[in-house]
Amino acid sequence: MSKKLFVSLLLLIVAGWVAGCASPPATPSAPAFTAQEFETAQYTPKVDNYLVLLDRSQTMEASHNGQAKLDIAKEVVRRMSLTLPNYEFTGGLRTFAKGSCCGDDQTDLIYGMGTHNATALNKSLMSVNSAGGNTPLTTAINAAGADLAKTSGPVALIVVSDGEDQDDSPVKAAQALKQAFGDRLCITTVKVGDDPAGASVLNRIAAAGQCGLSFNADAIMSPAGMGNFVEKVFLAKMAPKAAPRIDSDGDGVYDDVDECPNTPKGAPVDRVGCPLDSDMDGVPDYKDKCPNTPKGAQVDSRGCWVLAGVKFDTGKWDIKTEYYPILNEVVAILQKNKNIQVVVEGHTDNVGSAKFNQGLSEKRAASVMKFLISSGISGSRLSSRGYGFSRPAASNDTAEGRRLNRRVQLRPIK
């Protein structure tokens, strides 16, 4: 064999050997993808950090649904990156592979750990254009421990792989990593392809993290599917803010529990917003001009104890016998409430002079007081006073108003 021929054959052998380690053609441009958007006001980050372990081993060269599994895996990471909402995540991307012609286990941190940047992460992904050798997933998980040791806060470890050609080693490595980081770490796996044994391994790795999930790449490639993935792995939905409670009448009780709306401002109310009626006479405290009326007493619209129905003729002060039953009710109330003292107050309309009406009011009060004493009420509990027409209960411009003003009312004193 000539020297020239020998050299040519040698070059062909070397070229074939290099081709065995060389990468396939560069990945074509990424397909269009419109990421789902998140209202950041409705969410809070569930993790502060993420680390993706991307499988670039020989099995990832195989085709799934007409596309290389490595390309599918890269697209999963790219779409995840584009979908992440604008929070300050610390992120990283580590690849793993073992080439039969290129040395030992290889795992490289090709992005991060640093503040998440979709453009920079995608640039790193584009550099991953080869797959070869066995799958050193265990080595990658062990290396992740050193990457994550530099972080603080909760971490999402995301394994994107077909899970093929694995024993229990990566599961044990995941368990050890979980033990080292405790509640800080959740492990999520994304299965590329349809190998059942690979799916089983990835499910067990996720289970080792105790709080992660397992996904199939086919199910999360759509905008909605990837949005669901990002929400479950990275985000926690905040409880909706309660609508502000309103107190329309300003009584200190919110409208949703206020049983008495439109209470006047400043009126004392109970826990359900109804005006207080301390003496339970049917007139709320804010209207009651005569508090502490004893139970059973007949009161007017002002809450004052009046001898309702007892009428005095104009200029008269005598009590007609037909009104005795009303006065007897007053006697019964006073007998039940022996600690109450009463001022008997006489009033008149404005017919006649002030001097005349003053005397008339005093006589009307005295006549009622005399009746009460004669009915067994101690005089030490009673006193009387006249006010003339100085304290009208109604307008003196009408006959009905003047009738209401010719009255005697009782003012309890405890």
C-alpha positions as CSV (number, residue, x, y, z in Angstrom):
1,M,0.0,0.0,0.0
2,S,1.3,3.4,-0.9
3,K,2.0,6.0,1.7
4,K,-0.6,8.3,0.1
5,L,-3.3,5.7,0.2
6,F,-2.4,4.8,3.8
7,V,-2.8,8.5,4.8
8,S,-6.1,8.7,3.1
9,L,-7.5,5.6,4.9
10,L,-6.2,7.0,8.2
11,L,-8.0,10.3,7.6
12,L,-11.2,8.4,6.8
13,I,-11.0,6.4,10.1
14,V,-10.3,9.5,12.2
15,A,-13.2,11.3,10.5
16,G,-15.5,8.4,11.3
17,W,-14.3,8.3,14.9
18,V,-14.9,12.1,15.3
19,A,-18.3,11.7,13.7
20,G,-19.3,9.2,16.4
21,C,-18.6,11.9,19.1
22,A,-19.9,14.8,17.1
23,S,-23.2,16.4,17.6
24,P,-26.1,16.2,15.2
25,P,-27.0,19.3,13.3
26,A,-27.8,22.4,15.3
27,T,-31.3,22.6,16.7
28,P,-33.6,24.6,14.4
29,S,-35.1,27.9,15.5
30,A,-37.5,27.5,18.4
31,P,-41.2,27.4,17.5
32,A,-43.5,30.3,18.4
33,F,-44.9,30.2,21.9
34,T,-47.2,32.7,23.6
35,A,-46.7,32.4,27.3
36,Q,-49.6,32.5,29.7
37,E,-49.5,35.7,31.8
38,F,-50.0,35.8,35.6
39,E,-51.4,38.6,37.6
40,T,-48.6,39.0,40.1
41,A,-51.0,40.7,42.5
42,Q,-52.9,37.4,42.8
43,Y,-49.8,35.2,43.5
44,T,-46.8,35.0,45.7
45,P,-43.7,33.0,44.9
46,K,-43.7,29.5,46.5
47,V,-39.9,29.2,45.9
48,D,-37.0,31.6,45.7
49,N,-34.7,29.3,43.6
50,Y,-34.9,26.8,40.9
51,L,-32.3,24.4,39.3
52,V,-33.1,22.4,36.2
53,L,-31.3,19.2,35.5
54,L,-31.4,18.6,31.8
55,D,-30.8,15.1,30.3
56,R,-28.6,15.2,27.2
57,S,-27.6,11.5,27.2
58,Q,-27.7,9.1,24.2
59,T,-31.3,8.0,24.8
60,M,-32.4,11.7,24.3
61,E,-31.4,11.5,20.7
62,A,-34.3,9.1,20.0
63,S,-37.4,10.5,18.4
64,H,-40.7,11.0,20.1
65,N,-43.7,12.2,18.1
66,G,-41.4,13.1,15.3
67,Q,-39.0,15.2,17.3
68,A,-35.8,14.4,19.1
69,K,-36.4,14.1,22.9
70,L,-33.5,16.4,23.6
71,D,-35.2,19.1,21.6
72,I,-38.5,18.5,23.4
73,A,-36.6,18.7,26.8
74,K,-35.0,22.0,25.8
75,E,-38.3,23.4,24.6
76,V,-39.9,22.5,28.0
77,V,-37.2,24.5,29.8
78,R,-37.5,27.4,27.3
79,R,-41.2,27.7,27.7
80,M,-41.0,27.4,31.5
81,S,-38.5,30.3,31.4
82,L,-40.8,32.4,29.3
83,T,-43.8,31.7,31.5
84,L,-42.2,32.5,34.8
85,P,-43.8,35.8,36.1
86,N,-41.7,38.7,37.0
87,Y,-40.4,37.7,40.4
88,E,-36.7,37.7,41.3
89,F,-36.1,33.9,41.1
90,T,-32.5,32.7,41.4
91,G,-32.1,30.0,38.7
92,G,-29.7,27.5,37.2
93,L,-29.4,25.0,34.4
94,R,-27.2,21.9,34.8
95,T,-26.9,19.3,32.0
96,F,-25.7,15.7,32.3
97,A,-24.5,13.1,29.9
98,K,-21.7,10.5,29.4
99,G,-20.1,10.0,26.0
100,S,-18.7,6.5,25.2
101,C,-15.9,8.2,23.4
102,C,-15.6,11.4,25.4
103,G,-14.6,10.5,29.0
104,D,-16.3,10.0,32.3
105,D,-19.6,11.3,33.7
106,Q,-20.2,14.8,32.6
107,T,-22.5,17.3,34.3
108,D,-22.1,21.0,33.8
109,L,-23.7,24.0,35.3
110,I,-24.2,26.0,32.1
111,Y,-26.4,28.7,33.5
112,G,-26.6,30.3,36.9
113,M,-26.9,30.2,39.7
114,G,-28.1,33.8,39.3
115,T,-31.1,36.0,38.9
116,H,-33.5,34.5,36.4
117,N,-33.1,35.9,32.9
118,A,-35.1,34.3,30.1
119,T,-32.9,35.6,27.3
120,A,-29.7,34.4,29.0
121,L,-31.2,31.0,29.9
122,N,-32.4,30.5,26.3
123,K,-28.9,31.3,25.0
124,S,-27.5,28.6,27.3
125,L,-30.1,26.1,26.0
126,M,-29.1,26.8,22.4
127,S,-25.6,25.7,23.2
128,V,-26.9,22.2,24.2
129,N,-26.8,20.6,20.7
130,S,-25.4,17.2,21.4
131,A,-26.5,14.0,23.2
132,G,-24.5,10.9,23.8
133,G,-23.5,8.1,26.2
134,N,-25.2,6.8,29.3
135,T,-27.3,8.9,31.8
136,P,-25.4,10.0,34.9
137,L,-28.5,11.4,36.6
138,T,-27.1,10.4,40.0
139,T,-24.0,12.4,39.4
140,A,-26.1,15.4,38.4
141,I,-28.3,15.2,41.6
142,N,-25.2,15.0,43.8
143,A,-23.7,18.0,42.0
144,A,-27.0,19.9,42.5
145,G,-26.3,19.9,46.3
146,A,-23.3,22.1,45.8
147,D,-25.2,24.4,43.5
148,L,-28.1,24.8,46.0
149,A,-25.8,25.2,49.0
150,K,-25.2,28.8,47.9
151,T,-28.9,29.7,47.9
152,S,-31.3,30.6,50.7
153,G,-35.1,30.1,50.8
154,P,-37.2,27.4,49.2
155,V,-35.9,25.5,46.1
156,A,-37.5,23.8,43.2
157,L,-35.3,21.1,41.7
158,I,-36.6,20.2,38.2
159,V,-35.4,17.0,36.4
160,V,-36.2,16.9,32.7
161,S,-35.3,13.5,31.3
162,D,-36.7,10.3,29.7
163,G,-35.6,8.4,32.8
164,E,-34.3,5.5,30.8
165,D,-31.4,3.2,31.7
166,Q,-31.6,3.9,35.5
167,D,-31.4,1.8,38.6
168,D,-32.2,3.0,42.2
169,S,-29.2,5.2,42.4
170,P,-30.8,8.5,41.4
171,V,-33.7,7.8,43.7
172,K,-31.3,7.3,46.7
173,A,-29.4,10.5,45.6
174,A,-32.7,12.4,45.6
175,Q,-33.5,11.1,49.1
176,A,-30.1,12.2,50.4
177,L,-30.6,15.6,48.9
178,K,-34.0,16.0,50.5
179,Q,-32.5,15.0,53.8
180,A,-29.8,17.6,53.4
181,F,-32.1,20.5,52.5
182,G,-35.3,19.4,54.3
183,D,-38.4,21.5,53.8
184,R,-36.5,23.9,51.7
185,L,-36.4,21.5,48.8
186,C,-39.2,20.1,46.5
187,I,-38.3,17.9,43.5
188,T,-40.4,17.9,40.3
189,T,-39.8,15.7,37.3
190,V,-40.8,16.1,33.7
191,K,-41.0,12.9,31.7
192,V,-40.0,13.1,28.0
193,G,-41.1,10.2,25.9
194,D,-43.2,7.2,26.7
195,D,-41.0,4.7,28.3
196,P,-42.8,3.1,31.3
197,A,-39.7,2.2,33.3
198,G,-38.4,5.8,32.9
199,A,-41.6,7.2,34.1
200,S,-41.5,4.9,37.2
201,V,-38.0,6.1,38.1
202,L,-38.9,9.8,37.7
203,N,-42.0,9.4,39.7
204,R,-40.0,7.9,42.5
205,I,-37.5,10.7,42.4
206,A,-40.3,13.2,42.7
207,A,-41.8,11.2,45.6
208,A,-38.4,11.4,47.3
209,G,-38.8,15.2,47.5
210,Q,-42.1,14.7,49.4
211,C,-43.6,17.9,48.0
212,G,-42.9,17.8,44.3
213,L,-44.9,16.6,41.3
214,S,-44.4,14.5,38.2
215,F,-45.4,15.8,34.8
216,N,-45.3,14.5,31.2
217,A,-43.7,16.9,28.7
218,D,-46.5,16.3,26.2
219,A,-49.1,17.7,28.7
220,I,-47.3,20.9,29.5
221,M,-46.2,22.1,26.1
222,S,-49.3,24.3,25.4
223,P,-49.5,27.8,27.0
224,A,-52.2,26.6,29.4
225,G,-50.3,23.4,30.2
226,M,-47.1,25.3,30.9
227,G,-49.0,27.9,32.9
228,N,-50.4,25.1,35.1
229,F,-46.9,23.7,35.5
230,V,-45.4,27.0,36.5
231,E,-48.3,27.8,38.9
232,K,-48.0,24.4,40.7
233,V,-44.2,24.4,41.0
234,F,-43.4,28.1,41.5
235,L,-46.4,30.0,42.8
236,A,-49.0,30.1,45.6
237,K,-52.3,31.8,44.9
238,M,-53.1,34.4,47.4
239,A,-56.5,34.5,49.1
240,P,-58.7,37.1,47.5
241,K,-58.8,40.3,49.4
242,A,-62.1,40.7,51.3
243,A,-64.2,43.5,50.1
244,P,-63.9,46.5,52.5
245,R,-66.6,46.4,55.1
246,I,-68.9,49.4,55.2
247,D,-70.6,51.1,58.1
248,S,-73.1,53.3,56.2
249,D,-74.7,54.9,59.3
250,G,-71.4,55.3,61.2
251,D,-72.7,53.6,64.3
252,G,-69.7,51.3,64.6
253,V,-71.5,48.2,63.3
254,Y,-70.8,47.0,59.7
255,D,-73.7,46.9,57.3
256,D,-73.6,43.1,56.8
257,V,-74.5,42.6,60.5
258,D,-76.4,45.8,61.1
259,E,-80.0,44.9,61.9
260,C,-81.0,48.6,62.3
261,P,-79.6,50.6,59.4
262,N,-79.7,54.4,59.3
263,T,-79.2,54.8,63.0
264,P,-78.6,58.5,63.7
265,K,-74.9,59.3,64.0
266,G,-73.7,59.2,67.6
267,A,-76.7,57.1,68.9
268,P,-75.6,54.3,71.3
269,V,-76.2,50.9,69.7
270,D,-76.0,47.3,70.6
271,R,-73.8,44.7,68.9
272,V,-76.3,44.3,66.0
273,G,-76.5,48.1,65.4
274,C,-79.9,48.7,67.1
275,P,-80.3,51.7,69.3
276,L,-80.0,51.0,73.0
277,D,-83.1,51.2,75.1
278,S,-81.7,51.0,78.6
279,D,-84.9,51.3,80.5
280,M,-86.8,49.2,78.0
281,D,-89.7,51.6,77.6
282,G,-89.8,51.3,73.9
283,V,-88.0,54.7,73.3
284,P,-84.3,54.4,72.3
285,D,-81.8,56.1,74.6
286,Y,-80.9,58.7,72.0
287,K,-84.5,59.9,72.0
288,D,-85.3,59.3,75.6
289,K,-85.7,62.5,77.5
290,C,-86.7,60.7,80.7
291,P,-84.3,57.7,81.3
292,N,-84.8,55.1,84.0
293,T,-88.5,54.8,83.6
294,P,-89.7,51.7,85.5
295,K,-90.9,48.6,83.7
296,G,-94.6,48.8,82.8
297,A,-94.8,52.6,82.9
298,Q,-96.7,54.3,80.0
299,V,-94.5,56.7,78.2
300,D,-94.9,59.3,75.5
301,S,-92.8,59.7,72.3
302,R,-90.0,61.3,74.4
303,G,-89.8,58.4,76.8
304,C,-91.4,60.3,79.7
305,W,-93.7,58.6,82.1
306,V,-97.0,60.3,81.6
307,L,-100.4,59.6,83.0
308,A,-101.7,58.6,79.6
309,G,-105.4,59.2,79.3
310,V,-105.7,61.4,82.4
311,K,-107.1,64.7,81.1
312,F,-107.5,68.0,82.9
313,D,-110.1,70.5,81.9
314,T,-108.9,74.0,81.1
315,G,-108.1,75.7,84.3
316,K,-108.9,72.7,86.4
317,W,-106.7,70.4,88.6
318,D,-109.2,67.9,90.0
319,I,-108.9,64.2,89.0
320,K,-112.1,62.7,87.7
321,T,-112.9,59.2,89.1
322,E,-112.9,57.7,85.6
323,Y,-109.1,58.2,85.7
324,Y,-108.5,56.3,88.9
325,P,-107.7,53.0,87.2
326,I,-104.8,54.7,85.4
327,L,-103.5,56.1,88.7
328,N,-103.9,52.7,90.3
329,E,-101.5,51.2,87.7
330,V,-99.0,53.8,88.8
331,V,-99.4,52.7,92.4
332,A,-98.8,49.1,91.4
333,I,-95.6,50.0,89.5
334,L,-94.3,52.0,92.5
335,Q,-95.1,49.1,94.8
336,K,-93.0,46.8,92.6
337,N,-90.1,49.2,92.5
338,K,-89.7,50.3,96.1
339,N,-86.3,51.8,95.6
340,I,-87.6,54.4,93.2
341,Q,-88.5,57.9,94.2
342,V,-90.7,60.0,92.0
343,V,-91.1,63.7,91.2
344,V,-94.7,64.5,90.2
345,E,-94.5,67.2,87.6
346,G,-97.5,69.4,86.6
347,H,-97.8,71.2,83.2
348,T,-100.3,73.4,81.4
349,D,-101.1,74.8,78.1
350,N,-100.5,78.5,77.4
351,V,-104.0,79.8,77.9
352,G,-103.9,82.4,80.5
353,S,-101.0,84.2,82.2
354,A,-97.7,82.7,83.2
355,K,-98.5,83.3,86.9
356,F,-101.9,81.6,86.7
357,N,-100.5,78.6,84.8
358,Q,-97.6,78.2,87.3
359,G,-100.0,77.9,90.2
360,L,-102.3,75.6,88.2
361,S,-99.5,73.2,87.3
362,E,-98.5,73.0,90.9
363,K,-102.1,72.2,92.0
364,R,-102.3,69.4,89.3
365,A,-99.1,67.9,90.5
366,A,-100.2,68.1,94.1
367,S,-103.5,66.4,93.4
368,V,-101.8,63.4,91.8
369,M,-99.3,63.2,94.7
370,K,-102.2,63.2,97.2
371,F,-103.9,60.3,95.4
372,L,-100.7,58.2,95.4
373,I,-100.2,58.8,99.1
374,S,-103.8,57.9,99.9
375,S,-103.2,54.7,97.9
376,G,-100.4,53.6,100.2
377,I,-97.3,55.1,98.6
378,S,-95.0,56.7,101.2
379,G,-94.8,60.4,101.0
380,S,-91.0,60.2,101.5
381,R,-90.8,58.7,98.1
382,L,-92.7,61.5,96.4
383,S,-92.3,65.2,95.7
384,S,-94.2,67.6,93.4
385,R,-93.3,70.5,91.2
386,G,-95.1,72.7,88.7
387,Y,-93.7,74.1,85.4
388,G,-96.6,76.1,84.1
389,F,-96.4,76.2,80.3
390,S,-92.6,76.5,80.2
391,R,-92.1,72.8,79.1
392,P,-94.7,72.0,76.4
393,A,-94.8,68.4,75.1
394,A,-96.6,69.5,71.9
395,S,-97.5,72.7,70.1
396,N,-99.9,75.1,71.8
397,D,-101.1,76.3,68.3
398,T,-103.7,73.5,68.1
399,A,-106.4,72.2,70.3
400,E,-104.9,68.7,70.3
401,G,-101.5,70.1,71.2
402,R,-102.9,72.1,74.1
403,R,-104.7,69.0,75.3
404,L,-101.4,67.1,75.4
405,N,-99.8,69.9,77.3
406,R,-102.4,69.8,80.1
407,R,-100.7,66.9,81.7
408,V,-98.9,65.4,84.7
409,Q,-95.8,63.3,84.2
410,L,-93.7,61.3,86.7
411,R,-89.9,61.6,86.8
412,P,-88.2,58.6,88.6
413,I,-85.2,59.3,90.8
414,K,-83.1,56.4,92.0
